[in-house]
């Protein structure tokens, strides 16, 4: 008889990588901070690599949704850092806002489908994916129409809420497991 050990839940790692990086980027989007090495480094190492690792751990557990979500969003962060860093350098043409709008729109469509996949999950998980869907569409609209000022600030605040919801959901899973009860509620499935 084969003995299979219980595997740890990789979702909190992926959610924290996503949530913290999303909050930092959207503090920038809301106009509170300039783009900096803080955001780019988090995008590579925590938002990017940690989520890819979490996705591979979900793969090991046989969770197609978790594998797809964490791996995809990990590579989203890595590609976004690449777009920001490589923009107009090394003989690479500079991005247009319209093309960035298409990039963000495609991520919004993907995320909308992923949100539909959460409808049998907890309310906390549904909120993370719904708020991310809204964020991607708001960011795409911002770039398509060159919107700045109050629209950009509102978009950034929505992104902070989205990232904060992922942080909450991650810590709820950790604390609820540690204490064996609902310390932080996530809403019934």
C-alpha positions in Angstrom: 0.0 0.0 0.0 1.4 3.4 -1.0 1.5 6.0 1.7 0.8 9.6 0.5 1.7 12.4 2.9 -0.7 15.3 3.2 0.6 18.3 1.1 0.5 21.8 2.4 -1.9 24.3 0.9 0.1 26.4 -1.6 -2.8 28.9 -2.1 -1.7 31.3 0.7 1.8 31.6 -0.8 0.3 32.4 -4.2 -2.3 34.8 -2.9 0.2 36.7 -0.8 2.6 37.0 -3.8 -0.3 38.3 -5.9 -1.9 40.5 -3.1 1.2 42.3 -1.9 2.5 43.0 -5.4 -0.9 44.2 -6.5 -1.1 46.6 -3.6 2.3 48.0 -4.3 1.7 48.5 -8.0 -1.7 50.1 -7.3 -0.2 52.5 -4.8 1.8 53.7 -7.8 -1.3 53.6 -10.1 -3.2 55.7 -7.5 -0.4 58.3 -7.7 1.1 57.8 -4.2 4.5 56.6 -5.4 6.6 56.5 -8.5 7.4 53.3 -10.3 10.5 51.9 -8.5 12.7 48.9 -7.9 10.3 48.0 -5.0 7.5 47.3 -7.4 9.6 45.7 -10.1 11.5 43.4 -7.6 8.2 42.3 -6.0 6.9 41.7 -9.5 9.7 39.4 -10.3 10.3 37.5 -7.1 7.0 37.5 -5.1 4.3 38.3 -7.6 6.1 36.3 -10.3 8.3 33.5 -9.0 6.4 32.7 -5.8 3.1 32.4 -7.7 4.7 30.1 -10.3 6.0 27.9 -7.5 2.5 27.9 -5.9 1.1 26.9 -9.2 3.4 24.0 -9.5 2.5 23.0 -6.0 -1.2 23.1 -7.0 -0.3 20.9 -10.0 1.2 18.3 -7.6 -2.1 18.4 -5.7 -4.1 17.9 -8.9 -5.8 21.3 -8.7 -6.3 22.5 -12.3 -7.8 25.8 -11.3 -5.0 26.6 -8.8 -2.4 25.6 -11.3 -3.8 27.7 -14.0 -4.5 30.7 -11.8 -1.2 30.9 -9.9 1.1 30.0 -12.8 -0.7 32.4 -15.2 -0.7 35.3 -12.8 2.9 34.6 -11.9 3.9 34.9 -15.5 1.7 38.0 -15.8 3.9 39.7 -13.2 7.1 38.5 -14.9 5.8 39.7 -18.3 4.7 43.0 -16.9 8.1 43.7 -15.4 9.6 42.7 -18.8 7.3 45.2 -20.6 8.1 48.0 -18.2 11.9 47.3 -18.1 12.3 46.6 -21.9 10.0 49.4 -23.1 12.0 51.3 -25.7 15.3 49.8 -24.8 17.7 47.4 -26.6 16.3 48.4 -30.0 12.8 47.3 -28.9 10.1 49.7 -30.0 8.3 51.7 -27.3 4.9 50.4 -26.3 1.8 52.3 -27.2 -0.9 52.8 -24.6 -3.4 51.2 -27.0 -1.3 48.0 -27.2 -1.0 48.0 -23.4 -4.8 48.3 -23.3 -5.1 45.2 -25.4 -2.6 43.3 -23.1 -4.7 44.3 -20.1 -8.0 43.6 -21.9 -6.9 40.0 -22.6 -5.9 39.5 -19.0 -9.4 40.8 -18.1 -11.1 38.3 -20.3 -9.0 35.5 -18.9 -9.7 36.7 -15.3 -13.5 36.9 -16.0 -13.4 33.2 -17.1 -11.5 32.4 -13.9 -14.0 34.3 -11.8 -16.8 32.2 -13.3 -14.7 29.2 -12.1 -14.9 30.6 -8.5 -18.7 30.6 -8.3 -18.7 27.3 -6.5 -16.0 28.5 -4.1 -15.9 30.8 -1.0 -17.2 34.3 -1.2 -13.6 35.5 -0.4 -12.3 33.8 -3.5 -15.1 35.1 -5.6 -14.4 38.6 -4.5 -10.6 38.4 -5.3 -11.3 37.3 -8.9 -14.3 39.6 -9.4 -12.3 42.6 -8.2 -9.3 41.6 -10.3 -11.6 41.3 -13.4 -12.9 44.8 -12.8 -9.3 46.0 -12.2 -8.0 44.6 -15.5 -10.9 46.2 -17.4 -10.5 49.5 -15.7 -6.7 49.5 -16.5 -7.5 48.6 -20.1 -10.0 51.5 -20.4 -7.4 53.8 -18.8 -4.9 52.9 -21.5 -7.3 52.8 -24.4 -8.5 56.3 -23.7 -5.4 57.8 -22.1 -7.3 58.6 -18.9 -5.4 60.1 -16.0 -6.2 62.1 -12.9 -9.2 61.0 -10.9 -9.9 57.9 -13.1 -6.4 56.6 -12.6 -6.6 57.3 -8.8 -10.0 55.4 -8.6 -8.5 52.5 -10.6 -5.5 52.4 -8.3 -7.7 52.4 -5.2 -9.8 49.5 -6.7 -6.4 47.7 -7.2 -5.5 48.2 -3.6 -8.8 46.8 -2.5 -8.3 43.8 -4.9 -4.8 43.1 -3.5 -6.0 43.6 0.0 -8.7 41.0 -0.5 -6.1 38.5 -1.7 -4.0 39.2 1.4 -7.0 38.7 3.6 -8.0 35.4 1.9 -4.4 34.1 2.2 -4.1 34.9 5.9 -7.6 33.5 6.5 -6.5 30.2 5.1 -3.3 30.2 7.2 -4.9 31.3 10.5 -8.0 29.1 10.1 -5.8 26.1 9.5 -3.5 26.9 12.4 -6.4 27.4 14.9 -8.7 24.7 13.4 -11.6 27.1 13.2 -12.8 30.2 11.4 -10.6 33.0 12.8 -11.2 35.0 9.6 -14.4 34.1 7.8 -14.2 33.4 4.0 -17.9 32.9 3.3 -19.6 29.6 2.7 -18.9 27.6 -0.4 
